[in-house]
Amino acid sequence: MAAAATYTSGMRTVRVLSLLGLLILLSACSVTVAPSDFDLHGVVGAGGSTIVDSRLGLRAYPGSTVIDQRERGERSTTTFETGANLESVFDHFDGQLARQGWRRSDLEMRPNRAEARYRNGGDELELELVREGNSGRYRLSIELDD
């Protein structure tokens, strides 16, 4: 408990919280941010492009509109809109990963979905890019296993 001191100054009585009590109260306070659950919506990297995965520093597709971004544990998910086709959007992310030393070990392309696996040293990464119909809305999911 905090210690209090009372003194009288003229007609007024002033109650003062002792410095020791205040320090004890403040030392009991803390703020914790869990690094396993981030909302990245609006995080902008160097050059003004939006970051869609903070662990890898991946940037959004040029000209796209990011709607939602989440990182939870080893997985990130970004929803965005663009008029570009699936192959162009996939090539954008595939190129960034290749420049960072990730080697693609598997690729499966379907009309509205691309799934790829990558390796970099002992780390593995799974990328899934899904186009929702012909709406221009995409969902990018990345799971990193290290």
Secondary structure, DSSP 8 states (H G I E B T S, - for coil): ---EEEEEETTEEEEEE-HHHHHHHHHT------TTEEE-TT-B-GGG-BEEETTTTEE--TT-EEEEEEEETTEEEEEEE-SS-HHHHHHHHHHHHHHTT-EEEEEEEETTEEEEEEEETTEEEEEEEEE-TTSSEEEEEEEEE-
